Amino acid sequence: MFSKNSKLSLLFISGLILILFLLFLLLNRETEPQTTKNQAALTNTYWKLIELGGQTIVTADGQREMKFTLREENRVTGFAGCNSFFGSYTFDESSIKFSQLAASRMFCSEAMELENLFLKSLAEVSVYNITGRVLTLSENERKPRIILKAVYLK
């Protein structure tokens, strides 16, 4: 029915379509880490501060957002509003403890009060909960002290 050349051509075209389809899937996959039921991972996630002590945090245009990343080697790095900070942390299923927090020493008159509150609150929290892409940090399961949102860079 078909000649040998037309069978090869048909096979070639089918293979090419399959390759293009796989390439399309690869290029359009999500860049977010694979987590259970679309829940953010605690570590190696960029956590942007959205609420501190009940106050919604809005980053002004042209300003850096307050954030941190919990690295796998139990190191935390972040930006507190004026200064970069770093330190250590430990965690288990629901508890977290930040320690040895230190920051660079720049002075920013507008941001220092909020920065000091952020760093003080980090040192005092002991419980964490992740719901979807939201990380809540609280002290002894009380009212949330710090709320952060996972941000994925594309």
MIDOSE-1310 file (N, C-alpha, C; in nm, 2 decimals, decimal comma, always signed):
residues 154
mfsk	+0,08/-0,12/+0,00/+0,00/+0,00/+0,00/+0,09/+0,12/+0,00; +0,17/+0,14/+0,10/+0,27/+0,25/+0,10/+0,40/+0,20/+0,06; +0,48/+0,29/+0,00/+0,61/+0,25/-0,04/+0,70/+0,26/+0,08; +0,82/+0,20/+0,07/+0,91/+0,20/+0,18/+0,95/+0,35/+0,22
nskl	+0,97/+0,43/+0,12/+1,01/+0,57/+0,14/+0,89/+0,65/+0,21; +0,77/+0,63/+0,17/+0,66/+0,70/+0,23/+0,64/+0,65/+0,38; +0,67/+0,53/+0,41/+0,66/+0,48/+0,54/+0,77/+0,54/+0,63; +0,89/+0,56/+0,57/+1,00/+0,63/+0,64/+0,97/+0,77/+0,66
sllf	+0,91/+0,83/+0,57/+0,87/+0,98/+0,58/+0,77/+0,99/+0,69; +0,67/+0,91/+0,69/+0,56/+0,91/+0,79/+0,62/+0,89/+0,93; +0,71/+0,80/+0,94/+0,78/+0,77/+1,07/+0,86/+0,89/+1,11; +0,93/+0,95/+1,02/+1,01/+1,07/+1,05/+0,93/+1,18/+1,09
isgl	+0,82/+1,21/+1,03/+0,73/+1,32/+1,06/+0,66/+1,29/+1,20; +0,62/+1,17/+1,23/+0,57/+1,13/+1,36/+0,67/+1,16/+1,47; +0,80/+1,12/+1,45/+0,90/+1,14/+1,54/+0,93/+1,29/+1,57; +0,93/+1,36/+1,46/+0,95/+1,51/+1,47/+0,84/+1,57/+1,55
ilil	+0,71/+1,53/+1,53/+0,60/+1,59/+1,60/+0,62/+1,55/+1,75; +0,66/+1,43/+1,78/+0,68/+1,39/+1,92/+0,79/+1,47/+1,99; +0,90/+1,49/+1,92/+1,01/+1,57/+1,97/+0,96/+1,72/+2,00; +0,89/+1,77/+1,90/+0,84/+1,91/+1,92/+0,74/+1,92/+2,04
fllf	+0,65/+1,82/+2,05/+0,56/+1,82/+2,17/+0,64/+1,81/+2,30; +0,74/+1,72/+2,31/+0,82/+1,71/+2,43/+0,89/+1,84/+2,46; +0,95/+1,90/+2,36/+1,02/+2,03/+2,37/+0,92/+2,14/+2,42; +0,80/+2,14/+2,37/+0,70/+2,23/+2,42/+0,67/+2,21/+2,57
llln	+0,65/+2,09/+2,61/+0,62/+2,06/+2,75/+0,74/+2,10/+2,84; +0,86/+2,08/+2,79/+0,98/+2,11/+2,87/+0,99/+2,26/+2,89; +0,97/+2,34/+2,78/+0,98/+2,48/+2,79/+0,87/+2,55/+2,86; +0,75/+2,49/+2,87/+0,64/+2,55/+2,94/+0,61/+2,49/+3,08
rete	+0,70/+2,42/+3,13/+0,68/+2,36/+3,27/+0,70/+2,47/+3,37; +0,63/+2,45/+3,49/+0,64/+2,55/+3,59/+0,79/+2,55/+3,65; +0,83/+2,67/+3,69/+0,97/+2,68/+3,74/+0,97/+2,67/+3,89; +0,85/+2,64/+3,95/+0,84/+2,63/+4,10/+0,89/+2,49/+4,14
pqtt	+0,95/+2,48/+4,26/+0,99/+2,35/+4,31/+0,86/+2,26/+4,32; +0,89/+2,13/+4,29/+0,78/+2,04/+4,31/+0,76/+2,01/+4,45; +0,64/+2,04/+4,51/+0,61/+2,01/+4,65/+0,47/+1,95/+4,65; +0,44/+1,89/+4,76/+0,32/+1,82/+4,78/+0,20/+1,92/+4,77
knqa	+0,10/+1,88/+4,69/-0,02/+1,96/+4,67/+0,00/+2,11/+4,66; +0,10/+2,15/+4,58/+0,13/+2,29/+4,56/+0,16/+2,37/+4,68; +0,22/+2,30/+4,78/+0,26/+2,37/+4,90/+0,41/+2,40/+4,89; +0,45/+2,52/+4,93/+0,59/+2,57/+4,92/+0,67/+2,49/+5,02
altn	+0,80/+2,47/+4,98/+0,89/+2,41/+5,07/+0,95/+2,51/+5,17; +0,98/+2,47/+5,29/+1,03/+2,57/+5,39/+1,17/+2,61/+5,35; +1,25/+2,52/+5,30/+1,39/+2,56/+5,27/+1,41/+2,59/+5,12; +1,51/+2,67/+5,09/+1,54/+2,71/+4,96/+1,42/+2,77/+4,88
tywk	+1,34/+2,85/+4,96/+1,23/+2,93/+4,90/+1,26/+3,07/+4,94; +1,23/+3,16/+4,85/+1,24/+3,30/+4,87/+1,11/+3,35/+4,94; +1,12/+3,38/+5,07/+1,00/+3,42/+5,15/+1,00/+3,57/+5,16; +0,90/+3,63/+5,11/+0,87/+3,78/+5,11/+0,78/+3,81/+5,23
liel	+0,82/+3,91/+5,31/+0,75/+3,95/+5,42/+0,62/+4,03/+5,37; +0,50/+3,98/+5,42/+0,38/+4,05/+5,39/+0,30/+4,10/+5,51; +0,34/+4,05/+5,63/+0,27/+4,10/+5,75/+0,37/+4,09/+5,87; +0,38/+4,19/+5,95/+0,47/+4,19/+6,07/+0,39/+4,25/+6,19
ggqt	+0,37/+4,17/+6,29/+0,30/+4,21/+6,41/+0,16/+4,27/+6,38; +0,09/+4,20/+6,28/-0,04/+4,25/+6,25/-0,05/+4,36/+6,15; +0,07/+4,41/+6,11/+0,07/+4,53/+6,01/+0,11/+4,47/+5,88; +0,03/+4,51/+5,78/+0,06/+4,47/+5,64/+0,18/+4,54/+5,59
ivta	+0,27/+4,47/+5,53/+0,39/+4,53/+5,48/+0,38/+4,55/+5,33; +0,40/+4,68/+5,28/+0,39/+4,71/+5,14/+0,53/+4,77/+5,10; +0,59/+4,71/+5,00/+0,72/+4,76/+4,96/+0,70/+4,88/+4,86; +0,75/+4,99/+4,89/+0,74/+5,11/+4,80/+0,81/+5,09/+4,67
dgqr	+0,77/+5,15/+4,57/+0,83/+5,15/+4,44/+0,98/+5,19/+4,45; +1,07/+5,11/+4,39/+1,21/+5,14/+4,39/+1,28/+5,09/+4,52; +1,21/+5,03/+4,61/+1,27/+4,98/+4,74/+1,28/+4,83/+4,73; +1,37/+4,77/+4,80/+1,39/+4,63/+4,81/+1,29/+4,57/+4,91
emkf	+1,24/+4,46/+4,89/+1,14/+4,40/+4,98/+1,21/+4,33/+5,09; +1,15/+4,32/+5,20/+1,20/+4,25/+5,32/+1,17/+4,10/+5,30; +1,27/+4,02/+5,32/+1,26/+3,88/+5,28/+1,37/+3,80/+5,34; +1,36/+3,66/+5,33/+1,47/+3,58/+5,37/+1,46/+3,44/+5,30
tlre	+1,57/+3,37/+5,30/+1,57/+3,23/+5,24/+1,64/+3,15/+5,35; +1,57/+3,03/+5,37/+1,63/+2,93/+5,46/+1,71/+2,83/+5,38; +1,84/+2,84/+5,39/+1,92/+2,75/+5,31/+1,93/+2,61/+5,38; +1,96/+2,51/+5,30/+1,97/+2,38/+5,35/+2,07/+2,36/+5,46
enrv	+2,18/+2,43/+5,45/+2,28/+2,41/+5,55/+2,25/+2,48/+5,68; +2,12/+2,50/+5,71/+2,08/+2,57/+5,84/+2,13/+2,71/+5,85; +2,14/+2,78/+5,74/+2,18/+2,92/+5,74/+2,06/+3,00/+5,68; +2,03/+3,11/+5,74/+1,93/+3,20/+5,69/+2,00/+3,33/+5,64
tgfa	+1,96/+3,38/+5,52/+2,00/+3,50/+5,47/+1,88/+3,58/+5,42; +1,89/+3,71/+5,44/+1,78/+3,80/+5,40/+1,81/+3,94/+5,39; +1,70/+4,02/+5,38/+1,71/+4,17/+5,38/+1,60/+4,21/+5,47; +1,63/+4,30/+5,57/+1,54/+4,34/+5,67/+1,48/+4,48/+5,65
gcns	+1,50/+4,54/+5,54/+1,45/+4,68/+5,51/+1,55/+4,78/+5,49; +1,66/+4,77/+5,55/+1,78/+4,86/+5,54/+1,91/+4,78/+5,52; +1,92/+4,67/+5,60/+2,04/+4,59/+5,60/+2,01/+4,45/+5,56; +2,12/+4,39/+5,51/+2,12/+4,24/+5,48/+2,14/+4,18/+5,62
ffgs	+2,09/+4,06/+5,64/+2,11/+3,98/+5,76/+2,14/+3,84/+5,73; +2,19/+3,77/+5,83/+2,22/+3,63/+5,82/+2,22/+3,57/+5,96; +2,22/+3,44/+5,96/+2,22/+3,37/+6,09/+2,20/+3,22/+6,07; +2,16/+3,16/+6,18/+2,14/+3,01/+6,18/+1,99/+2,98/+6,21
ytfd	+1,95/+2,86/+6,18/+1,81/+2,82/+6,22/+1,81/+2,67/+6,23; +1,72/+2,62/+6,31/+1,69/+2,48/+6,32/+1,54/+2,46/+6,32; +1,50/+2,35/+6,27/+1,35/+2,32/+6,26/+1,32/+2,18/+6,26; +1,20/+2,15/+6,29/+1,14/+2,01/+6,28/+1,00/+2,02/+6,22
essi	+0,91/+1,93/+6,25/+0,78/+1,93/+6,18/+0,71/+2,06/+6,19; +0,71/+2,13/+6,31/+0,63/+2,25/+6,33/+0,71/+2,36/+6,40; +0,82/+2,33/+6,46/+0,89/+2,43/+6,54/+1,02/+2,48/+6,46; +1,05/+2,60/+6,49/+1,17/+2,67/+6,42/+1,23/+2,76/+6,52
kfsq	+1,36/+2,77/+6,52/+1,44/+2,86/+6,61/+1,55/+2,93/+6,53; +1,54/+3,06/+6,53/+1,65/+3,14/+6,47/+1,75/+3,18/+6,57; +1,88/+3,17/+6,54/+1,98/+3,21/+6,63/+2,10/+3,28/+6,56; +2,18/+3,34/+6,64/+2,30/+3,41/+6,59/+2,27/+3,50/+6,47
laas	+2,16/+3,58/+6,48/+2,12/+3,67/+6,38/+2,21/+3,79/+6,38; +2,26/+3,83/+6,27/+2,35/+3,95/+6,26/+2,31/+4,03/+6,13; +2,34/+4,16/+6,13/+2,30/+4,24/+6,01/+2,42/+4,33/+5,99; +2,42/+4,38/+5,86/+2,51/+4,49/+5,83/+2,47/+4,61/+5,91
rmfc	+2,55/+4,71/+5,90/+2,53/+4,83/+6,00/+2,50/+4,96/+5,93; +2,43/+4,96/+5,82/+2,38/+5,08/+5,76/+2,27/+5,14/+5,84; +2,25/+5,27/+5,84/+2,14/+5,34/+5,90/+2,05/+5,40/+5,80; +1,92/+5,37/+5,81/+1,82/+5,42/+5,73/+1,71/+5,47/+5,82
seam	+1,69/+5,60/+5,83/+1,60/+5,66/+5,92/+1,46/+5,60/+5,91; +1,41/+5,58/+5,78/+1,27/+5,54/+5,77/+1,25/+5,39/+5,80; +1,35/+5,31/+5,78/+1,33/+5,17/+5,79/+1,38/+5,10/+5,92; +1,45/+5,17/+6,00/+1,52/+5,11/+6,12/+1,42/+5,05/+6,22
elen	+1,31/+5,12/+6,25/+1,21/+5,07/+6,34/+1,15/+4,94/+6,30; +1,11/+4,93/+6,17/+1,05/+4,81/+6,11/+1,16/+4,70/+6,11; +1,28/+4,74/+6,07/+1,38/+4,64/+6,06/+1,41/+4,58/+6,20; +1,42/+4,66/+6,30/+1,45/+4,61/+6,43/+1,34/+4,52/+6,48
lflk	+1,21/+4,55/+6,45/+1,10/+4,47/+6,49/+1,10/+4,33/+6,41; +1,14/+4,33/+6,29/+1,15/+4,21/+6,21/+1,26/+4,12/+6,27; +1,37/+4,17/+6,29/+1,48/+4,09/+6,34/+1,45/+4,04/+6,49; +1,39/+4,12/+6,57/+1,35/+4,08/+6,70/+1,25/+3,97/+6,70
slae	+1,15/+3,99/+6,61/+1,04/+3,89/+6,60/+1,10/+3,76/+6,55; +1,19/+3,76/+6,45/+1,26/+3,64/+6,41/+1,32/+3,56/+6,52; +1,39/+3,64/+6,61/+1,46/+3,57/+6,72/+1,36/+3,52/+6,82; +1,24/+3,56/+6,83/+1,14/+3,52/+6,93/+1,04/+3,41/+6,88
vsvy	+1,03/+3,39/+6,75/+0,93/+3,29/+6,71/+0,98/+3,15/+6,73; +0,88/+3,06/+6,75/+0,92/+2,92/+6,77/+0,84/+2,82/+6,70; +0,73/+2,86/+6,63/+0,64/+2,77/+6,56/+0,62/+2,82/+6,42; +0,62/+2,73/+6,32/+0,59/+2,77/+6,19/+0,48/+2,68/+6,13
nitg	+0,41/+2,74/+6,03/+0,31/+2,67/+5,96/+0,31/+2,71/+5,81; +0,30/+2,62/+5,72/+0,30/+2,65/+5,58/+0,16/+2,61/+5,53; +0,09/+2,70/+5,47/-0,04/+2,67/+5,40/-0,03/+2,72/+5,26; -0,02/+2,63/+5,17/+0,00/+2,67/+5,03/+0,13/+2,74/+5,01
rvlt	+0,13/+2,87/+4,98/+0,25/+2,95/+4,96/+0,27/+3,05/+5,07; +0,21/+3,03/+5,18/+0,21/+3,13/+5,29/+0,28/+3,06/+5,41; +0,38/+3,13/+5,47/+0,46/+3,08/+5,58/+0,42/+3,17/+5,70; +0,37/+3,11/+5,81/+0,33/+3,19/+5,93/+0,43/+3,15/+6,04
lsen	+0,49/+3,25/+6,10/+0,57/+3,23/+6,22/+0,51/+3,29/+6,34; +0,51/+3,21/+6,45/+0,44/+3,26/+6,57/+0,52/+3,22/+6,69; +0,49/+3,27/+6,80/+0,55/+3,24/+6,93/+0,46/+3,15/+7,01; +0,51/+3,03/+7,03/+0,43/+2,93/+7,11/+0,29/+2,92/+7,07
erkp	+0,27/+2,90/+6,94/+0,13/+2,88/+6,88/+0,03/+2,99/+6,91; +0,08/+3,11/+6,94/-0,01/+3,22/+6,96/-0,04/+3,29/+6,83; -0,09/+3,41/+6,84/-0,12/+3,49/+6,72/+0,01/+3,50/+6,63; -0,01/+3,50/+6,50/+0,11/+3,51/+6,41/+0,19/+3,64/+6,43
riil	+0,32/+3,63/+6,44/+0,40/+3,74/+6,45/+0,45/+3,79/+6,31; +0,48/+3,69/+6,22/+0,54/+3,72/+6,09/+0,47/+3,63/+5,99; +0,42/+3,69/+5,88/+0,36/+3,62/+5,77/+0,44/+3,65/+5,64; +0,48/+3,55/+5,57/+0,56/+3,56/+5,45/+0,49/+3,49/+5,34
kavy	+0,52/+3,53/+5,21/+0,47/+3,46/+5,10/+0,58/+3,41/+5,01; +0,57/+3,29/+4,96/+0,67/+3,23/+4,87/+0,67/+3,30/+4,74; +0,78/+3,34/+4,69/+0,80/+3,41/+4,56/+0,89/+3,33/+4,48; +0,84/+3,30/+4,35/+0,92/+3,22/+4,26/+0,96/+3,31/+4,15
lk	+1,09/+3,30/+4,12/+1,15/+3,38/+4,01/+1,14/+3,30/+3,88; +1,11/+3,36/+3,77/+1,09/+3,29/+3,65/+1,20/+3,34/+3,55
